[in-house]
Structures are given as C-alpha cells and as structure tokens.
Amino acid sequence: MPLADELVDHASRLLAAPAIAKIDCRRAVSASNYAVFHLLSDAVGTQVSPPTPPGMSGRIQRLLGHRPMRDAMAPFRDSKKWSDFSIDLGIPCIFSPDLAVIAQLYAELQDARHLADYDVIDAKGTVDLSWATDCLDKAKLAFDAWNRIKSTDEARLFLATLIFSVKWANRT
C-alpha cells in the first residue's frame, strides 16, 4: 500500500479510537497533511523518473519541499493566476477546479500541521476531534480530486510545476 494511503488509514485509526486524546488529534492532522504531500510527491517521482534504475523515483521525491510545493501551487488556486502562468510558460492548458481544490487543501493542511506540531499552548482551543476530523476529510477530498484529474495534461503540468517551478519562475 502506498505511503499516502497508509497515512490516511493511520489518521482514520487515530480518530476512531475509543478514547481520543489531543495528541491523537494532533497526529491525525499531521498524518492527513503528510498523506497529501506523499500522494503528490509520489506522482511527481513517477512522472519524472524512468522505471530503472530502482530507487530513482524515491530520490526525486526527496528533492521536494513542503513550502516550495505550496508556493508552486499558487497559480493553480485561481483562474486568473492560472491564465497568466500558462501564458508565461507557453503551455496552454485549461484551468482545473480539481487542481484548485488540491492546491487550496494542501495549503490549509500545511497550516493545520504547523498548529498541530508546533503550537503546544493551543490558546484558541483548536485542537479537538472535530478539527482533526475536518483535516482528515480535507485530505480525502484532495485524494478524490487527484483521482479525477491525475491522467490529464493539467495534472502533468501541475506535477512538473511542483519540481521545476523555481526554474520556470526565473525564466520568465
């Protein structure tokens, strides 16, 4: 089973326990974020890497960073930015609402993970079961959106952008 799927299952198990502690909620939020990261990084590695030598796809995945991926997704969040990006890049592709959803959910889950992993005080009382469940639901929505569009040209451009966006930005 791919790591992304294992992370969704792990988050689900944490939130299904009979007694759910705040730490379980925090870990489920973190796992939900990492599930989407690994879903996309695996897709990048598969797209960019040849089948041999073994292990190359995994090495390519390790080149991806969470913040750079989030930044690279910015043009995919709204149709105007997408249009400008597509024109600047010289690769015409249609705007995909599914990619916009993925980009938005990735950003929201990354923010949630930062709260879950680093905000030990939780002064606002955010860390609870409903918040963690919401984050898991967002991860599942991202998976569903990805499964609908993963074979499209827009998805292939999206994946290439995740690894090459800095180079492309410096070119324009």
Buried (B, 14 or more C-beta within 10 A) or exposed (E): EEBBEBBBEBBBEBBEEEEBEEEBBBBBBBBBBBBBBBBBBBBBBBBBBEEEEEEBBEEBBEEBEBEBBBBBBBBBBEBEBBBEBBEEBEBEBEBBEBBBBBBBBBBBBBEBBBBBEEEEEBEEEBBEEEBBBBBBEBBBBBBEBBEBBBEBEBBBBBBBBBBBBEEBBEEE
